[in-house]
Amino acid sequence: MSLYDTEKKNYVFIGEAGCGKTELSVNLAREIAKANTGAKTVLIDMDQTKGDYRSRDFGDALSKYGVRTVSGPSTSDAPVVPPNVLVDLADKDSFCVMDVGGNKAGAVMVGQFSDRINEGDCAVFFPVNPYRSFSNSRENILRTLGQLKTVGNIHTARLICNPNFGRETTKEDVLEGYRKTVDMLEGAGQSIDILVVPGWIEITENEAARHGLPEIHIIDPVIEYI
């Protein structure tokens, strides 16, 4: 299963530091560019929650696939928006992938474009890594989701469970992380839409059915092709 939907042209990943949104954003931008040769693909870095491993750091590597990476000034205390975001989102001939920080400032930033993002041709994803401190509790997850909906005015976000320890991740880590996330969200009215599985791990259809897994998205680490 791919996060790329031929009926969508804009994609937003918003989540706390360590959830994997940058990895997912970079991979999806590359996939879209490869599937639509000649089309404009824009990766918009709007993450102000961390100082390293940002989408903008992969701009040169992604340019060989035709991906244009844009970002604003790097600040942690103000929601500075990169230039021409609305122009790119409204361009019917381009695909946009947005990497947005999951704190309140991130919600404020994305909220400036909520009218456009809430349209039917945009998909919003909220990744969670239950092994990271910012999304390892029910309270943290629901607080960030609440800010996205109230401050950011985003109507719908698909929750991605992305349990991993980087290259050391095992199948047991993925399955245990999924169970942990399910337990954290029990009774919260929030379901898990997608489970991310590293490319070196194989989960069979029988295993997926036995563990009650949602749609599975296979991802290869960015380092594989840079």
C-alpha positions in Angstrom: 0.0 0.0 0.0 1.3 3.5 -0.9 0.5 6.8 0.7 0.4 8.2 -2.8 -3.2 8.5 -4.1 -3.8 9.4 -7.7 -6.9 11.4 -6.7 -4.8 13.6 -4.3 -2.4 16.4 -5.3 -1.4 17.8 -1.9 -0.2 15.9 1.2 0.4 17.2 4.7 2.4 15.3 7.4 2.2 16.9 10.9 3.5 15.4 14.1 5.9 15.7 17.0 9.7 15.3 16.7 10.7 11.7 16.2 7.4 10.5 14.7 8.9 9.9 11.3 7.1 12.7 9.4 10.2 13.8 7.6 11.1 10.3 6.5 7.6 9.8 5.2 7.5 13.2 3.5 10.8 12.7 1.7 9.9 9.2 0.5 6.5 10.3 -0.7 7.8 13.3 -2.6 10.3 11.0 -4.3 7.6 8.5 -5.2 5.3 11.1 -6.6 8.0 12.6 -8.8 9.0 9.2 -10.1 5.4 8.3 -10.9 4.7 11.7 -12.7 7.7 12.4 -14.9 7.8 16.0 -15.9 5.2 17.2 -13.3 6.1 19.7 -10.7 6.7 18.1 -7.2 7.3 20.5 -4.3 8.5 19.4 -0.8 7.6 22.2 1.6 9.5 22.2 4.9 7.5 23.9 7.6 8.9 22.1 10.5 10.3 24.4 13.3 10.4 21.8 16.0 13.9 20.5 15.4 17.3 21.7 14.1 18.4 18.6 12.2 17.1 15.8 10.0 14.7 18.2 8.2 13.2 17.9 4.8 15.3 20.8 3.6 18.4 18.8 4.4 17.6 16.4 1.5 16.9 19.1 -1.1 20.0 18.4 -3.2 19.5 14.7 -3.2 15.8 15.0 -4.2 16.5 17.5 -7.0 17.8 14.7 -9.2 14.2 13.2 -9.1 12.7 16.6 -10.0 11.6 17.5 -6.5 11.9 21.2 -5.5 12.4 21.7 -1.8 11.4 25.0 -0.2 11.7 26.3 3.4 11.5 29.4 5.4 14.0 30.8 7.9 14.9 28.4 10.6 13.4 29.6 13.9 12.0 27.8 16.9 10.0 30.6 18.4 7.9 31.9 15.5 5.8 30.2 12.8 7.7 31.4 9.8 6.1 30.3 6.5 8.1 29.5 3.4 7.4 31.7 0.4 4.6 30.9 -2.2 3.0 28.0 -0.2 -0.5 29.0 -1.2 0.6 29.4 -4.9 2.0 25.9 -4.9 -1.0 24.3 -3.1 -3.4 26.0 -5.6 -1.4 25.0 -8.7 -3.4 22.3 -10.4 -0.3 21.1 -12.3 1.9 20.5 -9.3 2.0 18.0 -6.4 2.9 19.3 -2.9 4.1 17.5 0.2 4.2 19.5 3.4 6.4 18.5 6.4 4.9 20.4 9.4 6.0 20.4 13.1 3.5 19.0 15.5 3.5 21.7 18.2 1.1 24.6 18.5 3.3 26.8 16.2 3.0 24.0 13.6 -0.8 24.1 13.9 -0.8 27.8 13.5 1.3 27.6 10.4 -0.8 24.9 8.7 -4.0 26.7 9.8 -3.2 29.6 7.4 -3.9 27.2 4.6 -6.7 25.3 6.1 -9.3 26.3 3.5 -7.1 24.8 0.8 -6.0 21.8 2.9 -9.6 20.8 3.8 -10.5 20.4 0.1 -10.9 16.9 -1.3 -7.7 16.8 -3.2 -5.5 17.0 0.0 -4.6 14.2 2.4 -3.5 15.0 6.0 -1.4 12.4 7.9 -0.6 12.4 11.6 2.3 10.0 12.3 2.9 8.6 15.8 6.0 6.7 17.0 5.0 5.2 20.3 8.7 4.7 21.2 9.4 8.4 21.2 8.7 10.7 24.1 6.4 13.1 22.4 4.0 10.5 21.2 4.3 7.7 23.8 1.2 8.6 25.8 -2.5 9.0 25.1 -2.4 12.6 26.5 0.4 13.7 24.2 -1.2 12.2 21.1 -4.7 13.6 21.8 -3.3 17.1 22.7 -1.4 17.4 19.4 -4.4 16.1 17.4 -6.6 18.6 19.3 -4.3 21.5 18.4 -4.4 20.4 14.8 -8.1 20.5 14.7 -8.8 23.6 16.9 -5.9 25.8 16.2 -5.1 24.6 12.7 -8.8 24.1 11.7 -8.0 20.9 10.0 -11.1 18.7 9.7 -9.6 15.3 9.1 -6.3 13.6 9.7 -5.4 10.0 9.1 -3.4 8.5 11.9 -0.2 6.6 11.0 1.4 4.3 13.5 5.1 4.3 12.8 6.8 2.2 15.5 10.5 2.0 14.9 14.0 2.3 16.3 15.6 3.2 13.0 17.7 0.5 11.3 17.6 -1.6 14.5 13.8 -2.1 14.2 12.6 -5.7 14.2 9.2 -7.3 13.4 8.6 -7.7 17.1 9.2 -3.9 17.6 6.6 -3.1 14.9 4.0 -5.4 16.3 4.5 -4.4 19.9 4.5 -0.7 19.0 1.2 -1.2 17.1 -0.3 -2.9 20.2 0.9 -0.2 22.4 -0.6 2.5 20.2 -3.9 0.7 20.1 -4.0 0.4 23.9 -3.1 4.1 24.3 -6.0 5.2 22.0 -8.6 2.8 23.4 -11.8 4.7 24.0 -10.5 7.9 22.5 -12.6 7.7 19.3 -9.4 7.7 17.2 -8.5 4.7 15.1 -5.2 3.8 13.4 -5.5 4.1 9.7 -2.0 3.0 8.5 0.9 1.0 9.9 4.4 1.8 8.6 6.7 -1.2 8.3 10.4 -0.9 7.3 11.3 -2.5 4.0 13.6 -5.1 5.5 10.7 -6.6 7.6 8.1 -8.9 6.0 4.7 -9.3 7.5 2.5 -11.9 5.8 -1.2 -11.5 5.1 -1.9 -14.2 7.7 0.2 -12.3 10.3 -1.6 -9.1 9.5 -5.0 -10.7 9.9 -4.0 -12.5 13.1 -2.8 -9.3 14.7 -5.7 -7.2 13.3 -3.3 -4.8 11.5 -4.7 -1.9 9.4 -3.4 -1.0 5.9 0.4 -1.5 5.8 2.8 1.0 4.2 6.3 -0.3 3.4 9.0 2.3 3.7 12.7 2.2 2.8 15.0 4.6 4.8 16.0 7.8 3.0 19.7 6.8 3.4 19.1 4.0 0.9 18.9 6.3 -2.1 20.8 9.4 -1.1 
